[in-house]
């Protein structure tokens, strides 16, 4: 007869592991007497302690449950990715950011990238365009075409995508305050190409909340600006079913100095604010949530970045299902674009940036990103040159085709350390989200300056760590060279670009039908005053060749302008 008491008294596997781990830690202490740890902080960039070793016993302490917290790829809570076969079925979209000078030059860069294996377009606009200004605005003087492509009218947009079949590519457009106008221009070009609406695919950044938090490119006060975002979501839900009308962006939050945890928390909180605004409009969550998308930074801390992507998917899935009652699986899925960290690039020893970008790209891919931009080594100096763009694209292609990384779905799944780190990132991000909700939600938090001050403090602390050498930046505070950095040929924008764009605008204003243009602008203003969805009147206005600034100024006459309150 089996002795049941002896079976109950027998130590479990977890008990044995805990015992062996304690014995190992004692031997470790003896080892460290002769081989002490390096004099650095063993923490992530977010300040979380990194254990030397993790075991099943540590996972048990965190309350880890395999099916509840990890599960399987492509299944709730999507910790391991939103596709069951991940990159075996389809590689991530290689979407290199491009835009400079006039539409014609950027069009040539687009075609070059597509010819060399890029699978999606990503459009960078110049500063006047980002601020809703035309190329001939005195406020934009000296900036036309410098940090992106100059787009003032539908005519520019037509030239930007000339010869590029919009039914066959996905296009991302990084623009926020005047995003509704730029989107209308893109849809107008698609209409001219006779592309069926269901075949128009791509993503509009359109994340105005992060502008007030981090990037500071705004036009209107917060509430009417959010109303414009909801207008685009509502319109695309009804008419452009495969278009992502907002890309909720942590990238610029991280670039401003946030930690990985802050980036994750503030980005998801922005997303929740948009969901709430759409529900207030009367939209059904399962009608619009599947087309919400995200955009994250990928910094240097390899493991923390992977954990961030995994935690992001799990948090979003649970909130969408449990809080908002979304029924569709697609509503629970957090689909994301990623970009390697521009803020990590250094002007010193710029070839080091190639290595940084490769490591960051691998972290994004191992984290399960759906699309990726890899920065060029010279972007800290100027807009990327042809050679550096090709190196950045080839970095992705080498990882995809040569490394074997793309063959496995979530290879870190079940790693004791990775699961513990994912849990920690999730827990700290949820704490931040709760603080924001206690303040009344993200819009109230922005108005109180909470995320702005948190980011400023983190940026200051990281700078202190660099100056004290607690953290290392190779070539900047360690391993410096006593010789000048190599001369790198950078891209230069001809000042004639601005004159050409100004002249082009003058000619456009002469030849467009004056009556049609004026009526279309009045219609935009009337729709804004009455609180209607602005997408249709703005679409008609761009088709009458009203310019970007003319439309934005008409909205400004109704909404006013945002003025940031200084905080110290």
N, C-alpha and C positions, 0 to 999 in steps of 0.2 A: 504493500500500500504506500502511495506517495505521501510524504510528510509535507502537508500544506504549509505548516508554520516555517519549515526550513526554506521553502520556496519564497515566502514573503520576506524572510530575513536576508535572502541572497541579494547582494548589491546589484543595482541596475547598471546597464551600460553607461548611463549618464553619470552615475555615482563613481564608477571606475575612472571615467574620463576626468572628472573633477579631481579625484585623488591623484591621478597621474599628472594632471596639470599643476597641482600644488607642489608635487615633487620636482617637476621640471622647473618651476619658478625658483625653488631653492637652489637648484644647480645653476640656474641662470645668474643668480646673485654671486655665486662663486666665480663664474666665468667673467662677470663684469668687473670683478676686482682687478683682473689682468687685462681685460679688454673693455674699458668703460665706453659708454655710448658717446657718440660725437657731441660736441657742445652746441647743439641746435635744439630748437623746439620741435618735437615730434607731434605736430598738429596739422590739420588741414588748413587751407587758406581761410576757411570760415572760423577757425579757432577751435575745432573739435579735436580732442585727444585721439591720436592714432595708436591703437594697441600694437605691440610687437607681434602678438599671436592671438588668434581667435579660435574658438572651439565650439562644438555643439553645446557645451555647458554654458557658454556665454550667450548663445542664441536662446537657450531656454530661459535665462534670466530676463531677456527682452520679451518673452512671451511669444516668440516666433511660431507661427503655424504655417506649414508648407502650403496647404491648399488655400487657406484664407489670404495669406500675405504674398505668396509667390505664384502658385498655380502654374499654368502652362502658357507658352507664347500665343498671343492672339486671343486670349480669353481673360475675362474679368478676374482680377482688377488691372490687368494689362501691365503689371510690373515688368514682365519680360518682353514687352513690345506689343504692337497692335496687329501684327500679321503672324499667322501661325508658322509660316515657313520663312519669315523675315526676308533676308536678301537672297535666299535661294530662288524665290519666285520672281523678285524684281529688286534690282539694286536701288539704293537710295537715289533720289534725283540729284545730279551734280549741277548745282545752280550757282555759277560764278557771278558775283555782283559786278555790273558794268555800267558805265555811263560817264561821258565827258564831252565837253565842247558842244557841238551842234548835233542834231538828230542824225545827220548823215554819217558823222564819225562813229557815233555809238552803234548805228545800224551795221556798219562794217565790222565793229568789234563783236557784235552779236553773231553775225554770220561766221566770223572766224572761229568763235567758240563752238558753235553748232557743228561746224565742219570738223572740229577736232574732238568730238565725242561728248560735248556737254549735252545734257538732256533736258534742260530747262533754262529760261531766261530770268535774270534778276536785274531790275532797273534802278540805277542810282540817279537821282535828280540833283541839280545844282541848288545852291542856297536860296536864290530868289524864288525858284519854283516851289521849294519846300515851305517858303513863307507866304505863298500865294501872290507873288509879285511877277509882273511881266518883265521881259528882258530890258525894256526901256525905262523901268522905274528908277528914279534917282537913288532909292534906298538899296538897290541891288548893284549899283555901279562898282565895277571891278571884280564882281563875283560870278558873272555870267559864264557858265560852262566850266567853272573851276573844279568843283567837287562832285560834279555829276552833269548829266545832260540838261540843256536848257529847253524847257517845254512851256510855251506861252499860249499855244492855240492847238486846235485840232489839226491844223496844217503841219505843225511840228510832230504830232503823234502819228500822222499818216506817213511822214518821212522816216520816223523812228522804226516803224515795222514794215517798211516797204520791202516786198519780196520775201517776207517771212509769213508763211501760212499759219494764222492763229488757230486753226483747227487742229494743228499737228504739234504745237508746243504749249507748254504751260508757262505763264509769265507771272513773275512776282514784281510788285512795285512798292518800293520803300518810300512811302509818303504818308503824312498824317493829317495836319490841319486842313489842307485843301484836297484831301484824298477823294472826296465825293466828285469833285470836278475832273480830276485825272482819270478816275474810273469811268466817268461818262465819256471822256475822250476815247478811252480804250474800247468801250462797247461800240462807240460810233465807228471806229476803224473796223471792228469785227463785222458790223452790219454792212459796211462798204465792201468787205471781202465775202459777203453772203455766207458767213459762218453761222450755222444753226446755234441758237442760244445754249442748247444742252452740250455743245462741243466747245464752248468758250470756257477754258479752264485756267486757273491761276489763283493768285493770292494778292490781296491789297493789305498793306500793313494796317493803316487806318486805326491805330491804337493811340488815341489822343491822351488817355489818362497817363501813360508813361511819359508823355511830353512834359506835363506839369511836374512829374516826379523827377525826371532825369535829363532829357535831351533839350528841353526848353524851346522847342519850335512850335509855337502855338499862334493862333490868330484870335479866336473867340473865347468868351468865358466858358467855364467848365460845362455847365448844363446844356447850353445850345450846342456845344461841340460834341457832347455825348449823344445829343439828339440826332446829329448828322450821321454818327456811326450807326445808330439804330435804323435810320432811314436806309442806309446801304444794305444792312442785314435784311431788313424787311423786303426791300426791292429784289435783292438777289435770291432770297428764299422763294419768291414767287416766280421770277423770270429767268434767273441764271443758276440752275440747280447744282452745277458743278464748280461754281466760283466760291472761293473762300473770301468772304467780305471783310474779315478782320483777322489780322495775325497778332495775337496778344504777345507783346514783345518784352522779354526780360533782357534782351541783348543790351539795350542802351542803359538800362538800370545797372547792369553789371559794369558796363564801360565807365559809368559815372563813379564807381568805387564801391558798389555793394558787394557783399559776400555772396557765395553760392546760395546759402540759405535765404538771405534777403532777396536775391534775384528770384528765387523760386516762389517765395511767399508773396511778394508784391505783384508778381506776374499773375499768379493764380487769383489773387484778390482783385486785380483789374478785370480778369475774366469773369469773376462772379458779379462784379458791378455791371458788366455788359449783359450778362444773363438776366439780372434783375430788371435792367432797363427794358430789355426786350419783352419780358413777361408783363411789365407795366404797360407796354404798348398793346398787349393783347395777343402776342405771338405765342404759339405752343412750343414748349421746349424741344420736343422731338422734331419739329419742323425746321428749327434753325441751328440747334446745337451740333448736328453732324458736320456742319460747314465752318465751325469755329476752328481756328488753327493757332499754333503757338510758335514762338521764335526765341531760342535760347542761345546764350553765349557759351563758349567752351574754353575754359581757362586752363592753366598749367597743372592744376592738381588732378592728376589722372584719375585716381579712384573716386575722389569726391565728385568729379563731373559725371562719371558713370552713375554713381548713386543718385545724383540730382535728377537725371532723366528718368530713372526707375521710380523714384519717389514721386515725381511730378505726375506720372501716369496713374499711379495708385491713388494719390490724393484726389485727382480730378475725377477718376472713375467713381470713387466712393461718394463724393459730394454730389455729382450729377445724378447718381442712382438713388442715394438715400435722402438727400435734402430736397432735390427738385423733382424726384419721382420720374425721371426719364426712363422710358421703356425700351428704346432702341439701343442695341449694342453700340452703334456708331455715335450715339449721344454720349456714351461713357468714355469713348476713346480720345485721348489727348494725342493729336498728330502734330508733329513739330518739325520746323526747319531749324538748323543750327548754323552758327558761324564761328569760326575760330576767333580768339580774343584779340581784337585790334589793340587794346590797351596793353597787351603783353609784348607787343613788338617793340624793338629797340632800334634807335638810330645808330647806337654803338654796335659794332660788329654785326651789321645787318644780315649777313649770311646765316647767323645763328637762328634767325627767324624761320628759316626753312625747316629746321629741326623742331622748333616750338610748334609750328603749324602741323607738322606730321603727327606729333604726339597728341595734340588737341583733336585732330581729325579722327585718330583712332579711338579716342575717348568718346567722341560723339557717335561713332559707328557702333562701338561696343555698348553704348548706352541706348542704341536703337533708334537713332534719328531717322526721319523720313526723307529729309533732303539736307544738303550741306553746301556751304560756301567755305572754301579755304582761302585765307588771306594771302596776299602776295608779300614777298619779303621786303619790298620797298615802300609799302603803304604808309609807313611811319614818316617817309620823306616826301612823298608825292602820290598822285594817282598812279596806279600800277602800270609798268611798261609791258610791252608785248611779251618779252622774254619771261618776266616774273609771273605774269598771268598764266603762261603755259606751264611753268614749274608748279604753280599752285594747283592747276587742273590735273597735271600728271601725278601729283601727290595722291589725289583721290583715286585716280585710275590704277596706280600701283597697289594701293591698299585693297582696292576692289578685285583686281585681277591676279595679283601675285602673292599676297600675304596669307590667304586662307581665312582671314577674319570673316569674310562675307559668307562662309559656308555653314556657320553655326548660329543658331538663335540663342542669344543671351548666354554665352559661355561662362559668365560669372555667376549665373543663377545657382544658388545653393552654396556658394562660397561663404564660409562662416564670417569672414571679415566684411565682404560686400553686403551681406544681408544685414549685419549689425550697422554698418555705415548708412545704408539706405534707410534703416529704421530711425537712426539718429537725425538724418537730414529731414525725414518726414516729420518727426516729432517737433523739431525746432521750427520748421516752416509752419506747422499747424499752430504753434504757440503765437507766432507773428500774425497769422490770419485771425486768430481769436482776438488779439489786441486791436486789430483793425476793425473787426466787427463790434468790439466794445466801444469804439469811437464813433460808431454809426455807419460803418462801411467805408469803402475806399475813397469816395468823393469827399466825405467829411474828414477822413484822415489826411487827404491831400490839402484841404483847406486849413487844417490845423498844423500842417508842416511836418507830420510824423514821419512818413517815409523819407522825405527830403533830409531831415536831420539825422536819421539813422544811417543813410548812405554817406552823408558828409563825415560822420564820426568814423565809419568803417574805412573810408578813403584816407582819413588822417592817420588812423592807427596803422594801416598798411604802409604808409609813407614813413612813419616812425620806425616800423620794423625793418624797412629797407635801409634807412639811415643808420640804425643800430646794428645792422647785419644779422638780425634775428632771422630774416628771410633773405634768400639770395636771388639776385638777378644777374645771371652770367654776363660778363662784359660791362656791367654797370657798377655794381658794388663789390664784385669779385672777379678775378681772372681778367683784369683790365690789361690792355696792351700798351706798351710804350712806343707806339707807332700810329700814324694816322690810319683811320679806317679806309678801306678801299673806295675808290671813286666808282659810283654806280650811276649809270645813265638813267635819268628819270624822265618821266613824261612831262612835257611842258605845254600849256595851253596858249595858243597864239592870241594875243590881245585883239586881233582882228575879228575873232569869233563874236565878241560883244557887238562890234559895229555892224557885222553882218546880220546878227539877230535883230538889232534895233531897226535896221533898214527893212528887213523882211516884215516886221510888224507894221511898219508905216505903210508898206505896200498892201498888206492884208486889210488894213483899216480902210484904205481907199477903194478896194474892189469888192468888199462884202456888201450884200444888200442892207442898206442902212435901216430901212423900216423894219425888216424882219429881225435884225439884230436888236434894235431898241425895244421892240415888243417882247422879245425873249427875255431880256434883262428885267423888264417890268414884271413879267410872269414869275421869274425867280423871286423877286422881292415880295410880290403879293403872296406867293406860296409860303414864304418864310414868315410873313406877318400873320398868316392864318393858321400856322402850325401844321401845314400839310407835309407829306413826304416830298422831299425836294429832288429826288432822283430824276423823275420824268422832266420837270421843267429845266433842270440843269442839262440833261441830255439834249433837249431841244435847243437850248442856248448854245452849247458847244457846236451843234450841227449848223447853227447860223453863224459860226465862227466868232462868237463872243470870246474874248480872251480870258485866261485864268484869272487875272487880277480884276477884270471888269465884273466877273461873277462873284469873286470873293469880296470885293468892295460892296456889291449890292447886298450881300449877306451881312457884312460888317455894319451897314447902315441900319439894319434891324437888330442885330445881336450885340453890337459894340465890340470892344477889344478887351482882351485879358491883360491885366496888370498884376505882376507878381508882387506879393507883399514881402519885403525884406525880413529875414529872420536871422538872429544871431545866437 
